[in-house]
């Protein structure tokens, strides 16, 4: 049976570290109002006319199949007035469950604890692939946490 999760964010520990550094350098006020400086090639989203750095480098859909998990990125059209730039539209993966370890990752140095979410960390049992951070996207930490717990439970069932 296939299960699909939409609006999945994909990140890495290195991306999280760079995101935190950008946010800390600018300060929360400048980040909130899009006044901070973000490296030109860093993933960003607009709200209104200002670009803000994002905690992920791509987003798309995650499909859980009987023996593997697959991720396919979205093509980034304007969505509800938001525009994206520098998101990786070519990033994809398909991983066999028997090659995956799963754990949780919480950024140890977030720019604000209030916005720090628990990511699901996928890593290869034999270092077959680099660590991948996965989170259900959305608004509101409570909903993100609930969706991530559901996804973690389903993946843990298939992996173990």
N, C-alpha and C positions, 0 to 999 in steps of 0.2 A: 504494500500500500504506500503510495506516494503522499507526502505532506509538503506543502509549500509555505514558506514564510516570506512575505514581502517586506520591503523597506528595511533590509538588513544592511548594517554598516560594517565595513571591513577596515581594520586598522592594523597597526603593528606597534610593538613597544617603542621602536625608534620614532615612529610617527607621533605617538603619545608624548614622548619626551620633547620633541620639537614643538608640538602644539602647546605644551605647558610652558616652554621657554618663551614662545611668542606672546602668549597671554600674560605671563609674568612681566615681561619686558614692557608691554604696553600698559598694564594695569587694568583692573576690571572696568573702570569707567570708560576708558577709550575702547576697550573690546566691546562693551555693551552698545556703544553708539557708533561703532564702525570707524573710529577715529585713529585707531592704532596702525602701526606699520606691520605689514605682513609680507614675507618674501613673495615676489611676483609669481613664483612657480608653485607655491603652497596651495593645497585644495581650499576653496572658498565658496561661500554662498552669499547672495545678496538678500538683504531685507530692506526694501525701499531702494535707495540709490547707493548704499554703502555695502562693501564686501566685508565679510567676517571669516576668519579661519575656521575650519571644521575639524573635528576630532577623528575623522575617517578619511581614507583616500579613495574609496569607492563605495557605492551602495547598489543594491540589486536584490535578487531573490535567491533564497536558499531552499533547495529541494532535498528532502530526506527520502531516499529510496531504500529498498530492502538491504542492499549490501554497501551502499556508498552515499556520500553527501556531495551535492554539487552546488556551486555558486555561479550565477550569471549576472553580470553588471547591467544596470539600466543605461540606456542612452539618455543623456541629460537635456531634455527639453525644459523650457520654462514651466514651472510647476507652482500654481497658486501665487504667482507674482515673484517667485524665487528663481534666480538664475545661478547656475553653478559654473565654476571654472577650475581647471586643473584636476578634475577627478579622473581617475584611471578607468577609462571605458573598455579597456582590453583585459583587465584583471579577471581571471576566472580560475576555478579549481574544481576538480572532482577527486575525492579521497575515499579510499576503501576504509570502512570502519575498523578493520583489523590492523590498520597501520596508524591509527590515531590515539593519542592520549588527550584527555580533556581536563581542564582545571579552570579556575577563575583568576582573573587579573584585575587588580584595582591599582590605578596609577598612584604610586607612592608620593608623587610631588605634583598634585593637581593645581591648576591655577586658582580654583575655588573648591573646597570640599563639598559644597552644596551641589555642584554639578558633576562630581566624580561618580561615574557609573561602574558597575562590575561588568567586565567583559568576559566572554567565554574565550579561553585560550586553547586553540588546537595546536598540537605539536606532534611531530612524527615519533613513533616509538623508537625508531632507529635513526633519528635525525634525517629522514628522507626529504623533508621540506622545512622551510623556515616557519617559525611560529606565526600563527594567524590569530588576530583578535577579532571576535565576532560579537555584534550586539544587535538586538532588535532596535530599530530606530523609532522615533516618535517624539511626542511632546509629553512632558511630565515624567519625572523620575519613577513615580509609582507604577505607571503603566509599563515603562521600559523594564523595570525590575521584574514585574509579573510576567511579561513576555519572555524575558531572558531566562527566568526560572523554568517556564514551560519548555523552552527550547533546550535548556540544559538537561532536564529530565528525559526528554525524548532522545537526545544524543547519547546520554549516559546509558540508557537502555540498550541502544544499538551497539555501542562501543564495547561494553563489558560483557 
